[in-house]
C-alpha cells in the first residue's frame, strides 16, 4: 500500500506491506483466530489432559496483547475502505 498525504501513520503501519483488501481480511481473520487460541482454556474449567498439551498458554498476557492488535487491524481496514485506499484490479 502506498502512503498518501492524508493517511494516518497508524493505518500505514498496519498495512504497509499489504496491497489487497483480501490479504488484509486474511490478516484480520488470522489475528482473530490466534486471539481465540490465546485464551487460557486450561485455567477456565476442568479440561482433558490433551487440551493442556494443545493450548499451552496458561495466562492472559497473550490474549491481552492480541485483542488490541486485532482491533487496530480492523479499524485500519475501515479507514482504508472509507478513503478508497486499495488499488483497483487491473
Beta strands, then each sheet from edge to edge (+ up, - down):
end
